[in-house]
């Protein structure tokens, strides 16, 4: 089943505090997506945990 695309408008914050909040919210949204995706995979929990560990390692190696 294919879902309709969602249009999202993001207005760049004008303050450093606003930019920090945007970054934190985007990171939370991304992590929620990854966890949701992993939960739906048809594999054992141990494999899911290993995949999550690899995702975390890859995210940490981006230098950000």
N, CA, C, O and CB atoms as a CASP TS submission, in Angstrom:
PFRMAT TS
TARGET T0000
AUTHOR 0000-0000-0000
METHOD Language model
MODEL 1
PARENT N/A
ATOM      1  N   UNK     1       0.839  -1.181   0.000  1.00  0.00           N
ATOM      2  CA  UNK     1       0.000   0.000   0.000  1.00  0.00           C
ATOM      3  C   UNK     1       0.884   1.244   0.000  1.00  0.00           C
ATOM      4  O   UNK     1       1.723   1.425   0.883  1.00  0.00           O
ATOM      5  CB  UNK     1      -0.955  -0.001   1.217  1.00  0.00           C
ATOM      6  N   UNK     2       0.687   2.076  -0.979  1.00  0.00           N
ATOM      7  CA  UNK     2       1.488   3.290  -1.103  1.00  0.00           C
ATOM      8  C   UNK     2       0.731   4.460  -0.475  1.00  0.00           C
ATOM      9  O   UNK     2      -0.464   4.640  -0.707  1.00  0.00           O
ATOM     10  CB  UNK     2       1.823   3.586  -2.594  1.00  0.00           C
ATOM     11  N   UNK     3       1.438   5.239   0.311  1.00  0.00           N
ATOM     12  CA  UNK     3       0.834   6.397   0.969  1.00  0.00           C
ATOM     13  C   UNK     3       1.052   7.650   0.141  1.00  0.00           C
ATOM     14  O   UNK     3       2.037   7.762  -0.589  1.00  0.00           O
ATOM     15  CB  UNK     3       1.412   6.585   2.378  1.00  0.00           C
ATOM     16  N   UNK     4       0.150   8.564   0.257  1.00  0.00           N
ATOM     17  CA  UNK     4       0.280   9.843  -0.442  1.00  0.00           C
ATOM     18  C   UNK     4       1.416  10.643   0.185  1.00  0.00           C
ATOM     19  O   UNK     4       1.609  10.585   1.399  1.00  0.00           O
ATOM     20  CB  UNK     4      -1.055  10.646  -0.393  1.00  0.00           C
ATOM     21  N   UNK     5       2.170  11.387  -0.618  1.00  0.00           N
ATOM     22  CA  UNK     5       3.256  12.190  -0.065  1.00  0.00           C
ATOM     23  C   UNK     5       2.722  13.289   0.853  1.00  0.00           C
ATOM     24  O   UNK     5       1.603  13.771   0.681  1.00  0.00           O
ATOM     25  CB  UNK     5       4.087  12.805  -1.192  1.00  0.00           C
ATOM     26  N   UNK     6       3.525  13.663   1.806  1.00  0.00           N
ATOM     27  CA  UNK     6       3.166  14.710   2.752  1.00  0.00           C
ATOM     28  C   UNK     6       4.035  15.931   2.456  1.00  0.00           C
ATOM     29  O   UNK     6       5.253  15.819   2.317  1.00  0.00           O
ATOM     30  CB  UNK     6       3.345  14.228   4.235  1.00  0.00           C
ATOM     31  N   UNK     7       3.408  17.074   2.363  1.00  0.00           N
ATOM     32  CA  UNK     7       4.145  18.312   2.164  1.00  0.00           C
ATOM     33  C   UNK     7       4.366  18.954   3.526  1.00  0.00           C
ATOM     34  O   UNK     7       3.432  19.101   4.315  1.00  0.00           O
ATOM     35  CB  UNK     7       3.388  19.280   1.198  1.00  0.00           C
ATOM     36  N   UNK     8       5.593  19.330   3.788  1.00  0.00           N
ATOM     37  CA  UNK     8       5.952  19.909   5.073  1.00  0.00           C
ATOM     38  C   UNK     8       6.697  21.203   4.828  1.00  0.00           C
ATOM     39  O   UNK     8       7.704  21.217   4.119  1.00  0.00           O
ATOM     40  CB  UNK     8       6.805  18.929   5.917  1.00  0.00           C
ATOM     41  N   UNK     9       6.219  22.280   5.401  1.00  0.00           N
ATOM     42  CA  UNK     9       6.890  23.573   5.284  1.00  0.00           C
ATOM     43  C   UNK     9       7.623  23.848   6.593  1.00  0.00           C
ATOM     44  O   UNK     9       7.029  23.796   7.670  1.00  0.00           O
ATOM     45  CB  UNK     9       5.871  24.720   4.953  1.00  0.00           C
ATOM     46  N   UNK    10       8.901  24.138   6.491  1.00  0.00           N
ATOM     47  CA  UNK    10       9.706  24.452   7.671  1.00  0.00           C
ATOM     48  C   UNK    10      10.273  25.850   7.490  1.00  0.00           C
ATOM     49  O   UNK    10      10.938  26.138   6.495  1.00  0.00           O
ATOM     50  CB  UNK    10      10.852  23.399   7.885  1.00  0.00           C
ATOM     51  N   UNK    11      10.008  26.701   8.444  1.00  0.00           N
ATOM     52  CA  UNK    11      10.535  28.056   8.407  1.00  0.00           C
ATOM     53  C   UNK    11      11.779  28.093   9.282  1.00  0.00           C
ATOM     54  O   UNK    11      11.744  27.706  10.450  1.00  0.00           O
ATOM     55  CB  UNK    11       9.470  29.101   8.885  1.00  0.00           C
ATOM     56  N   UNK    12      12.858  28.553   8.712  1.00  0.00           N
ATOM     57  CA  UNK    12      14.118  28.581   9.456  1.00  0.00           C
ATOM     58  C   UNK    12      14.005  29.523  10.648  1.00  0.00           C
ATOM     59  O   UNK    12      13.533  30.653  10.524  1.00  0.00           O
ATOM     60  CB  UNK    12      15.283  29.011   8.540  1.00  0.00           C
ATOM     61  N   UNK    13      14.440  29.044  11.786  1.00  0.00           N
ATOM     62  CA  UNK    13      14.410  29.893  12.986  1.00  0.00           C
ATOM     63  C   UNK    13      15.323  31.116  12.821  1.00  0.00           C
ATOM     64  O   UNK    13      16.301  31.085  12.074  1.00  0.00           O
ATOM     65  CB  UNK    13      14.836  29.078  14.231  1.00  0.00           C
ATOM     66  N   UNK    14      14.992  32.142  13.507  1.00  0.00           N
ATOM     67  CA  UNK    14      15.767  33.387  13.412  1.00  0.00           C
ATOM     68  C   UNK    14      16.751  33.546  14.558  1.00  0.00           C
ATOM     69  O   UNK    14      17.568  34.467  14.567  1.00  0.00           O
ATOM     70  CB  UNK    14      14.834  34.581  13.380  1.00  0.00           C
ATOM     71  N   UNK    15      16.667  32.643  15.523  1.00  0.00           N
ATOM     72  CA  UNK    15      17.582  32.723  16.664  1.00  0.00           C
ATOM     73  C   UNK    15      18.371  31.429  16.780  1.00  0.00           C
ATOM     74  O   UNK    15      17.983  30.399  16.229  1.00  0.00           O
ATOM     75  CB  UNK    15      16.808  33.004  17.976  1.00  0.00           C
ATOM     76  N   UNK    16      19.467  31.494  17.492  1.00  0.00           N
ATOM     77  CA  UNK    16      20.274  30.289  17.735  1.00  0.00           C
ATOM     78  C   UNK    16      19.491  29.282  18.576  1.00  0.00           C
ATOM     79  O   UNK    16      19.593  28.075  18.354  1.00  0.00           O
ATOM     80  CB  UNK    16      21.605  30.656  18.441  1.00  0.00           C
ATOM     81  N   UNK    17      18.722  29.767  19.525  1.00  0.00           N
ATOM     82  CA  UNK    17      17.907  28.883  20.358  1.00  0.00           C
ATOM     83  C   UNK    17      16.859  28.155  19.502  1.00  0.00           C
ATOM     84  O   UNK    17      16.625  26.959  19.681  1.00  0.00           O
ATOM     85  CB  UNK    17      17.218  29.689  21.488  1.00  0.00           C
ATOM     86  N   UNK    18      16.242  28.876  18.587  1.00  0.00           N
ATOM     87  CA  UNK    18      15.264  28.267  17.698  1.00  0.00           C
ATOM     88  C   UNK    18      15.893  27.220  16.794  1.00  0.00           C
ATOM     89  O   UNK    18      15.302  26.169  16.546  1.00  0.00           O
ATOM     90  CB  UNK    18      14.589  29.328  16.861  1.00  0.00           C
ATOM     91  N   UNK    19      17.097  27.509  16.302  1.00  0.00           N
ATOM     92  CA  UNK    19      17.804  26.557  15.455  1.00  0.00           C
ATOM     93  C   UNK    19      18.161  25.293  16.233  1.00  0.00           C
ATOM     94  O   UNK    19      18.065  24.184  15.707  1.00  0.00           O
ATOM     95  CB  UNK    19      19.068  27.196  14.875  1.00  0.00           C
ATOM     96  N   UNK    20      18.564  25.464  17.460  1.00  0.00           N
ATOM     97  CA  UNK    20      18.870  24.318  18.321  1.00  0.00           C
ATOM     98  C   UNK    20      17.627  23.467  18.539  1.00  0.00           C
ATOM     99  O   UNK    20      17.692  22.239  18.473  1.00  0.00           O
ATOM    100  CB  UNK    20      19.434  24.791  19.675  1.00  0.00           C
ATOM    101  N   UNK    21      16.490  24.117  18.797  1.00  0.00           N
ATOM    102  CA  UNK    21      15.240  23.372  18.985  1.00  0.00           C
ATOM    103  C   UNK    21      14.856  22.620  17.711  1.00  0.00           C
ATOM    104  O   UNK    21      14.411  21.474  17.783  1.00  0.00           O
ATOM    105  CB  UNK    21      14.101  24.325  19.399  1.00  0.00           C
ATOM    106  N   UNK    22      15.023  23.247  16.554  1.00  0.00           N
ATOM    107  CA  UNK    22      14.704  22.588  15.287  1.00  0.00           C
ATOM    108  C   UNK    22      15.581  21.356  15.087  1.00  0.00           C
ATOM    109  O   UNK    22      15.090  20.300  14.687  1.00  0.00           O
ATOM    110  CB  UNK    22      14.883  23.564  14.110  1.00  0.00           C
ATOM    111  N   UNK    23      16.864  21.487  15.361  1.00  0.00           N
ATOM    112  CA  UNK    23      17.781  20.346  15.228  1.00  0.00           C
ATOM    113  C   UNK    23      17.378  19.206  16.152  1.00  0.00           C
ATOM    114  O   UNK    23      17.385  18.043  15.747  1.00  0.00           O
ATOM    115  CB  UNK    23      19.222  20.778  15.529  1.00  0.00           C
ATOM    116  N   UNK    24      17.027  19.535  17.399  1.00  0.00           N
ATOM    117  CA  UNK    24      16.645  18.503  18.362  1.00  0.00           C
ATOM    118  C   UNK    24      15.359  17.800  17.931  1.00  0.00           C
ATOM    119  O   UNK    24      15.254  16.578  18.035  1.00  0.00           O
ATOM    120  CB  UNK    24      16.469  19.116  19.759  1.00  0.00           C
ATOM    121  N   UNK    25      14.394  18.559  17.453  1.00  0.00           N
ATOM    122  CA  UNK    25      13.122  17.961  17.022  1.00  0.00           C
ATOM    123  C   UNK    25      13.322  17.102  15.781  1.00  0.00           C
ATOM    124  O   UNK    25      12.713  16.040  15.655  1.00  0.00           O
ATOM    125  CB  UNK    25      12.075  19.055  16.741  1.00  0.00           C
ATOM    126  N   UNK    26      14.169  17.553  14.869  1.00  0.00           N
ATOM    127  CA  UNK    26      14.445  16.757  13.671  1.00  0.00           C
ATOM    128  C   UNK    26      15.143  15.454  14.053  1.00  0.00           C
ATOM    129  O   UNK    26      14.848  14.403  13.483  1.00  0.00           O
ATOM    130  CB  UNK    26      15.311  17.560  12.669  1.00  0.00           C
ATOM    131  N   UNK    27      16.060  15.514  15.006  1.00  0.00           N
ATOM    132  CA  UNK    27      16.756  14.309  15.464  1.00  0.00           C
ATOM    133  C   UNK    27      15.781  13.334  16.123  1.00  0.00           C
ATOM    134  O   UNK    27      15.879  12.126  15.912  1.00  0.00           O
ATOM    135  CB  UNK    27      17.881  14.678  16.447  1.00  0.00           C
ATOM    136  N   UNK    28      14.853  13.841  16.911  1.00  0.00           N
ATOM    137  CA  UNK    28      13.854  12.986  17.547  1.00  0.00           C
ATOM    138  C   UNK    28      12.957  12.326  16.499  1.00  0.00           C
ATOM    139  O   UNK    28      12.655  11.137  16.599  1.00  0.00           O
ATOM    140  CB  UNK    28      13.004  13.801  18.539  1.00  0.00           C
ATOM    141  N   UNK    29      12.538  13.089  15.504  1.00  0.00           N
ATOM    142  CA  UNK    29      11.698  12.545  14.446  1.00  0.00           C
ATOM    143  C   UNK    29      12.430  11.440  13.695  1.00  0.00           C
ATOM    144  O   UNK    29      11.856  10.392  13.401  1.00  0.00           O
ATOM    145  CB  UNK    29      11.267  13.653  13.479  1.00  0.00           C
ATOM    146  N   UNK    30      13.694  11.682  13.389  1.00  0.00           N
ATOM    147  CA  UNK    30      14.495  10.686  12.680  1.00  0.00           C
ATOM    148  C   UNK    30      14.667   9.419  13.508  1.00  0.00           C
ATOM    149  O   UNK    30      14.519   8.309  12.996  1.00  0.00           O
ATOM    150  CB  UNK    30      15.861  11.263  12.322  1.00  0.00           C
ATOM    151  N   UNK    31      14.978   9.589  14.782  1.00  0.00           N
ATOM    152  CA  UNK    31      15.173   8.403  15.629  1.00  0.00           C
ATOM    153  C   UNK    31      13.870   7.622  15.794  1.00  0.00           C
ATOM    154  O   UNK    31      13.886   6.391  15.812  1.00  0.00           O
ATOM    155  CB  UNK    31      15.716   8.814  17.010  1.00  0.00           C
ATOM    156  N   UNK    32      12.747   8.325  15.914  1.00  0.00           N
ATOM    157  CA  UNK    32      11.453   7.638  16.003  1.00  0.00           C
ATOM    158  C   UNK    32      11.185   6.827  14.740  1.00  0.00           C
ATOM    159  O   UNK    32      10.675   5.709  14.815  1.00  0.00           O
ATOM    160  CB  UNK    32      10.316   8.653  16.230  1.00  0.00           C
ATOM    161  N   UNK    33      11.528   7.387  13.579  1.00  0.00           N
ATOM    162  CA  UNK    33      11.336   6.671  12.326  1.00  0.00           C
ATOM    163  C   UNK    33      12.188   5.406  12.281  1.00  0.00           C
ATOM    164  O   UNK    33      11.700   4.339  11.910  1.00  0.00           O
ATOM    165  CB  UNK    33      11.673   7.576  11.141  1.00  0.00           C
ATOM    166  N   UNK    34      13.447   5.524  12.655  1.00  0.00           N
ATOM    167  CA  UNK    34      14.363   4.375  12.617  1.00  0.00           C
ATOM    168  C   UNK    34      13.859   3.266  13.537  1.00  0.00           C
ATOM    169  O   UNK    34      13.839   2.096  13.153  1.00  0.00           O
ATOM    170  CB  UNK    34      15.797   4.802  13.027  1.00  0.00           C
ATOM    171  N   UNK    35      13.456   3.632  14.740  1.00  0.00           N
ATOM    172  CA  UNK    35      12.967   2.632  15.690  1.00  0.00           C
ATOM    173  C   UNK    35      11.696   1.972  15.163  1.00  0.00           C
ATOM    174  O   UNK    35      11.549   0.753  15.252  1.00  0.00           O
ATOM    175  CB  UNK    35      12.703   3.275  17.068  1.00  0.00           C
ATOM    176  N   UNK    36      10.788   2.758  14.622  1.00  0.00           N
ATOM    177  CA  UNK    36       9.554   2.215  14.061  1.00  0.00           C
ATOM    178  C   UNK    36       9.848   1.259  12.913  1.00  0.00           C
ATOM    179  O   UNK    36       9.229   0.200  12.807  1.00  0.00           O
ATOM    180  CB  UNK    36       8.643   3.344  13.582  1.00  0.00           C
ATOM    181  N   UNK    37      10.784   1.629  12.062  1.00  0.00           N
ATOM    182  CA  UNK    37      11.160   0.786  10.930  1.00  0.00           C
ATOM    183  C   UNK    37      11.756  -0.538  11.413  1.00  0.00           C
ATOM    184  O   UNK    37      11.409  -1.607  10.912  1.00  0.00           O
ATOM    185  CB  UNK    37      12.162   1.523  10.022  1.00  0.00           C
ATOM    186  N   UNK    38      12.650  -0.451  12.385  1.00  0.00           N
ATOM    187  CA  UNK    38      13.285  -1.665  12.904  1.00  0.00           C
ATOM    188  C   UNK    38      12.265  -2.596  13.557  1.00  0.00           C
ATOM    189  O   UNK    38      12.360  -3.814  13.410  1.00  0.00           O
ATOM    190  CB  UNK    38      14.377  -1.301  13.913  1.00  0.00           C
ATOM    191  N   UNK    39      11.309  -2.044  14.262  1.00  0.00           N
ATOM    192  CA  UNK    39      10.296  -2.875  14.923  1.00  0.00           C
ATOM    193  C   UNK    39       9.480  -3.681  13.919  1.00  0.00           C
ATOM    194  O   UNK    39       9.039  -4.788  14.226  1.00  0.00           O
ATOM    195  CB  UNK    39       9.365  -2.005  15.761  1.00  0.00           C
ATOM    196  N   UNK    40       9.275  -3.134  12.720  1.00  0.00           N
ATOM    197  CA  UNK    40       8.461  -3.819  11.714  1.00  0.00           C
ATOM    198  C   UNK    40       9.240  -4.860  10.917  1.00  0.00           C
ATOM    199  O   UNK    40       8.636  -5.631  10.171  1.00  0.00           O
ATOM    200  CB  UNK    40       7.871  -2.810  10.769  1.00  0.00           C
ATOM    201  N   UNK    41      10.534  -4.902  11.051  1.00  0.00           N
ATOM    202  CA  UNK    41      11.320  -5.872  10.288  1.00  0.00           C
ATOM    203  C   UNK    41      10.994  -7.293  10.730  1.00  0.00           C
ATOM    204  O   UNK    41      10.818  -7.554  11.921  1.00  0.00           O
ATOM    205  CB  UNK    41      12.826  -5.597  10.450  1.00  0.00           C
ATOM    206  N   UNK    42      10.913  -8.211   9.771  1.00  0.00           N
ATOM    207  CA  UNK    42      10.590  -9.602  10.105  1.00  0.00           C
ATOM    208  C   UNK    42      11.837 -10.416  10.462  1.00  0.00           C
ATOM    209  O   UNK    42      12.148 -11.412   9.809  1.00  0.00           O
ATOM    210  CB  UNK    42       9.864 -10.262   8.939  1.00  0.00           C
ATOM    211  N   UNK    43      12.535  -9.981  11.496  1.00  0.00           N
ATOM    212  CA  UNK    43      13.729 -10.713  11.930  1.00  0.00           C
ATOM    213  C   UNK    43      13.760 -10.726  13.454  1.00  0.00           C
ATOM    214  O   UNK    43      13.041  -9.963  14.098  1.00  0.00           O
ATOM    215  CB  UNK    43      15.037 -10.068  11.348  1.00  0.00           C
ATOM    216  N   UNK    44      14.590 -11.590  14.030  1.00  0.00           N
ATOM    217  CA  UNK    44      14.662 -11.697  15.493  1.00  0.00           C
ATOM    218  C   UNK    44      15.135 -10.397  16.151  1.00  0.00           C
ATOM    219  O   UNK    44      15.815  -9.579  15.533  1.00  0.00           O
ATOM    220  CB  UNK    44      15.596 -12.836  15.885  1.00  0.00           C
ATOM    221  N   UNK    45      14.761 -10.236  17.402  1.00  0.00           N
ATOM    222  CA  UNK    45      15.117  -9.038  18.165  1.00  0.00           C
ATOM    223  C   UNK    45      16.624  -8.817  18.208  1.00  0.00           C
ATOM    224  O   UNK    45      17.084  -7.677  18.133  1.00  0.00           O
ATOM    225  CB  UNK    45      14.573  -9.139  19.580  1.00  0.00           C
ATOM    226  N   UNK    46      17.390  -9.886  18.329  1.00  0.00           N
ATOM    227  CA  UNK    46      18.849  -9.754  18.364  1.00  0.00           C
ATOM    228  C   UNK    46      19.394  -9.096  17.107  1.00  0.00           C
ATOM    229  O   UNK    46      20.308  -8.274  17.179  1.00  0.00           O
ATOM    230  CB  UNK    46      19.493 -11.113  18.546  1.00  0.00           C
ATOM    231  N   UNK    47      18.839  -9.454  15.960  1.00  0.00           N
ATOM    232  CA  UNK    47      19.273  -8.835  14.704  1.00  0.00           C
ATOM    233  C   UNK    47      18.872  -7.371  14.662  1.00  0.00           C
ATOM    234  O   UNK    47      19.629  -6.528  14.178  1.00  0.00           O
ATOM    235  CB  UNK    47      18.678  -9.580  13.499  1.00  0.00           C
ATOM    236  N   UNK    48      17.692  -7.069  15.165  1.00  0.00           N
ATOM    237  CA  UNK    48      17.225  -5.686  15.192  1.00  0.00           C
ATOM    238  C   UNK    48      18.148  -4.831  16.060  1.00  0.00           C
ATOM    239  O   UNK    48      18.497  -3.707  15.699  1.00  0.00           O
ATOM    240  CB  UNK    48      15.775  -5.613  15.714  1.00  0.00           C
ATOM    241  N   UNK    49      18.533  -5.381  17.203  1.00  0.00           N
ATOM    242  CA  UNK    49      19.439  -4.647  18.096  1.00  0.00           C
ATOM    243  C   UNK    49      20.805  -4.429  17.445  1.00  0.00           C
ATOM    244  O   UNK    49      21.415  -3.371  17.603  1.00  0.00           O
ATOM    245  CB  UNK    49      19.608  -5.403  19.424  1.00  0.00           C
ATOM    246  N   UNK    50      21.271  -5.425  16.722  1.00  0.00           N
ATOM    247  CA  UNK    50      22.546  -5.286  16.015  1.00  0.00           C
ATOM    248  C   UNK    50      22.448  -4.209  14.932  1.00  0.00           C
ATOM    249  O   UNK    50      23.362  -3.400  14.767  1.00  0.00           O
ATOM    250  CB  UNK    50      22.968  -6.634  15.392  1.00  0.00           C
ATOM    251  N   UNK    51      21.346  -4.205  14.205  1.00  0.00           N
ATOM    252  CA  UNK    51      21.137  -3.165  13.191  1.00  0.00           C
ATOM    253  C   UNK    51      21.087  -1.780  13.830  1.00  0.00           C
ATOM    254  O   UNK    51      21.679  -0.833  13.312  1.00  0.00           O
ATOM    255  CB  UNK    51      19.839  -3.430  12.407  1.00  0.00           C
ATOM    256  N   UNK    52      20.382  -1.662  14.953  1.00  0.00           N
ATOM    257  CA  UNK    52      20.304  -0.378  15.643  1.00  0.00           C
ATOM    258  C   UNK    52      21.688   0.089  16.086  1.00  0.00           C
ATOM    259  O   UNK    52      22.019   1.269  15.969  1.00  0.00           O
ATOM    260  CB  UNK    52      19.367  -0.479  16.854  1.00  0.00           C
ATOM    261  N   UNK    53      22.486  -0.833  16.589  1.00  0.00           N
ATOM    262  CA  UNK    53      23.847  -0.497  17.004  1.00  0.00           C
ATOM    263  C   UNK    53      24.654   0.027  15.813  1.00  0.00           C
ATOM    264  O   UNK    53      25.402   0.996  15.943  1.00  0.00           O
ATOM    265  CB  UNK    53      24.543  -1.728  17.627  1.00  0.00           C
ATOM    266  N   UNK    54      24.499  -0.617  14.657  1.00  0.00           N
ATOM    267  CA  UNK    54      25.221  -0.181  13.457  1.00  0.00           C
ATOM    268  C   UNK    54      24.753   1.199  12.993  1.00  0.00           C
ATOM    269  O   UNK    54      25.557   2.013  12.538  1.00  0.00           O
ATOM    270  CB  UNK    54      25.037  -1.203  12.328  1.00  0.00           C
ATOM    271  N   UNK    55      23.457   1.455  13.109  1.00  0.00           N
ATOM    272  CA  UNK    55      22.927   2.771  12.744  1.00  0.00           C
ATOM    273  C   UNK    55      23.522   3.841  13.648  1.00  0.00           C
ATOM    274  O   UNK    55      23.933   4.902  13.181  1.00  0.00           O
ATOM    275  CB  UNK    55      21.384   2.788  12.832  1.00  0.00           C
ATOM    276  N   UNK    56      23.563   3.556  14.940  1.00  0.00           N
ATOM    277  CA  UNK    56      24.124   4.514  15.904  1.00  0.00           C
ATOM    278  C   UNK    56      25.603   4.749  15.618  1.00  0.00           C
ATOM    279  O   UNK    56      26.073   5.886  15.663  1.00  0.00           O
ATOM    280  CB  UNK    56      23.935   4.006  17.355  1.00  0.00           C
ATOM    281  N   UNK    57      26.342   3.674  15.323  1.00  0.00           N
ATOM    282  CA  UNK    57      27.760   3.827  14.993  1.00  0.00           C
ATOM    283  C   UNK    57      27.946   4.664  13.731  1.00  0.00           C
ATOM    284  O   UNK    57      28.821   5.528  13.679  1.00  0.00           O
ATOM    285  CB  UNK    57      28.416   2.454  14.811  1.00  0.00           C
ATOM    286  N   UNK    58      27.125   4.407  12.719  1.00  0.00           N
ATOM    287  CA  UNK    58      27.229   5.164  11.468  1.00  0.00           C
ATOM    288  C   UNK    58      26.896   6.643  11.694  1.00  0.00           C
ATOM    289  O   UNK    58      27.538   7.518  11.114  1.00  0.00           O
ATOM    290  CB  UNK    58      26.291   4.566  10.399  1.00  0.00           C
ATOM    291  N   UNK    59      25.918   6.914  12.515  1.00  0.00           N
ATOM    292  CA  UNK    59      25.546   8.301  12.804  1.00  0.00           C
ATOM    293  C   UNK    59      26.665   9.019  13.560  1.00  0.00           C
ATOM    294  O   UNK    59      26.903  10.209  13.351  1.00  0.00           O
ATOM    295  CB  UNK    59      24.239   8.348  13.620  1.00  0.00           C
ATOM    296  N   UNK    60      27.337   8.293  14.427  1.00  0.00           N
ATOM    297  CA  UNK    60      28.428   8.899  15.194  1.00  0.00           C
ATOM    298  C   UNK    60      29.669   9.144  14.368  1.00  0.00           C
ATOM    299  O   UNK    60      30.510   9.962  14.743  1.00  0.00           O
ATOM    300  CB  UNK    60      28.778   8.029  16.359  1.00  0.00           C
ATOM    301  N   UNK    61      29.800   8.447  13.246  1.00  0.00           N
ATOM    302  CA  UNK    61      31.005   8.594  12.426  1.00  0.00           C
ATOM    303  C   UNK    61      30.876   9.681  11.374  1.00  0.00           C
ATOM    304  O   UNK    61      31.779   9.849  10.554  1.00  0.00           O
ATOM    305  CB  UNK    61      31.330   7.290  11.757  1.00  0.00           C
ATOM    306  N   UNK    62      29.754  10.436  11.376  1.00  0.00           N
ATOM    307  CA  UNK    62      29.567  11.478  10.371  1.00  0.00           C
ATOM    308  C   UNK    62      30.302  12.749  10.717  1.00  0.00           C
ATOM    309  O   UNK    62      30.430  13.649   9.886  1.00  0.00           O
ATOM    310  CB  UNK    62      28.109  11.775  10.198  1.00  0.00           C
ATOM    311  N   UNK    63      30.789  12.826  11.950  1.00  0.00           N
ATOM    312  CA  UNK    63      31.532  14.020  12.349  1.00  0.00           C
ATOM    313  C   UNK    63      30.639  15.154  12.812  1.00  0.00           C
ATOM    314  O   UNK    63      31.116  16.265  13.047  1.00  0.00           O
ATOM    315  CB  UNK    63      32.378  14.493  11.212  1.00  0.00           C
ATOM    316  N   UNK    64      29.348  14.886  12.945  1.00  0.00           N
ATOM    317  CA  UNK    64      28.415  15.934  13.382  1.00  0.00           C
ATOM    318  C   UNK    64      28.217  15.891  14.864  1.00  0.00           C
ATOM    319  O   UNK    64      27.465  16.699  15.410  1.00  0.00           O
ATOM    320  CB  UNK    64      27.077  15.796  12.685  1.00  0.00           C
TER
END
